[in-house]
């Protein structure tokens, strides 16, 4: 397990290095055409500022986008007991618990660190899953918190936004004598950044599946929950042009948008692949599917 964790961390940092390389390359291109190195400094500084703001307010932004409300400890006593039991098992702080008024079955974790984290369940997932399956989903979300995946996704999103803005500036730079180069840079750089950002998100989801299954000791329950969630998303889809939800979509245990299209820009691994990997993990743990 330790080797797998190190391999995933190495892959994530490699992808981050690619994003930073794209950003520096664009800044360098603009600086070369304008004769000033100030653009590299500005883009790097802008990336750091945006990352800090997004990271510090990640919980407020995500919860507000889903119109989530704090779960009452008395009304949701079973949920509170389950979250605190798994947090104690992990030896980490228990996050705050929220409920989102959505019929789509989904869940996500957010917050700048384990001490300031929140986990949110939709009303749909509370009604659809069995206690065992909900516990498995909770384990998945807790591992997002304890693996600092919220920081990872916030940094990736902030860098991606800066790259997009820098790429457009490259295209419209008046001192750029190569119009074709500027146009290609403006198109290809955001595409490349989007590919890398999606790769980071998929990698974090796969790790949360694996680590969450080990935390609960029940990979088959998570596999069953994912299959139910996938069907529920198809029955209660959220339009892809819903920008309010779109900002939190990459944090959710399943993409909230309808459709089963596999592509390089997907923020989540294919559901059938996740179920297959969890089933194999159960076999490795001596459990029979």
Beta strands, then each sheet from edge to edge (+ up, - down):
strand 1: 69-70
strand 2: 96-100
strand 3: 107-111
strand 4: 117-122
sheet 1: 1+ 2- 4- 3+
end
